[in-house]
Amino acid sequence: MLLLVDQDAERAARQVEILQAYDAECIEVQSELGQYESARWSGDRDFNVWDAAVWHCDARTDAEELTRTLVAWYERFPAVPVVVVANEPDMTVAMAALRGRAADLVSQSVGDDGLVAAVDQVLRQRPDPIDTISPSNKRVLVVGAHPDDAEIGVGGTIHRLVRRGWDATVLTMSHGSGGGDPEERTAEAQQAAQVLGAVLVMEDFPDGAIDDSSGTVRAIERVVRRIEPEMVLVHSDKDTHQDHRAVHRATLVAARSVPRVACYQSPSAMVTFQPNRFVDLRERDLEAKLAAIRAHGSQSRTRAYLDEELIRATARYWGRYGNAYYTEPLEVVRASTPTRFQPAGH
Ligand SMILES: [Zn+2]
């Protein structure tokens, strides 16, 4: 989503159309350059929804004010780049935009195509921990001991990766008979995976007594071999649930050839869970996570840790370590160069 700031309502309306045609989902028009300044601490808006902002300056825009507003913007929204559009940008405006770390400065004279190209370029360059991975092999496997583990840990990340063209597979090691009717839980897990755009694979290990023996390792290996993921996400071993720890250990063995492995946080994670990677989530990723968790209706009636406010607050809390309003935390176990890039013989 783009934010368009323009005092000229007619031009703004036209550009809303142009930018929408180029895959901007929705654009908001605000009339005053400084208006978001007043809104910025109001808390009644979720600023996390924007991917970038386009600011139109006119002849009346003061250069110092432009820098000041840009600085204030980036303090509040470090991950939302700003494209400044000026009538006839002179050196003063260029310096002001540079000082304020504008992502780009374009002249009004570049026309609609020029503006679209600038926005496109800025969105591509947007710093993003997941995009910097930029694998040619966009496949992720998420392993969880029970139905709902993957959704609680990385539901937002899965949704986000799928949105960005990844194929996601959720491997659930048990039908969760310890927490309810296995058939009902299986149907719920299917629905949850569908909400996130993931494919569900279910094993039938005994809920509460999953071990890390060769049988467990082999079951995970079969899926790893079939989908050849670039990245595997699994429970952390800093977890009080024995099933979670066993699945963690078995997965690390089964995924030994996978370039990237990281661990997610479960409600049973210990306080020693120590994430070092934070996946930025958009509002729609969090909404999808909540919808996927809601699909586990048999659980959300009885489990306090599935409370939506808690899930949202947790993502918001971890957001302080990332670039976004909401994030999901990961402990990176391995982030190696894919083997295909290694010289022959190694
Ligand atoms: Zn679990």
Boltz pocket constraint, residues with backbone or C-beta under 6 A from the ligand:
constraints:
  - pocket:
      binder: B
      contacts: [[A, 145], [A, 146], [A, 147], [A, 149], [A, 241], [A, 244]]
      max_distance: 6.0
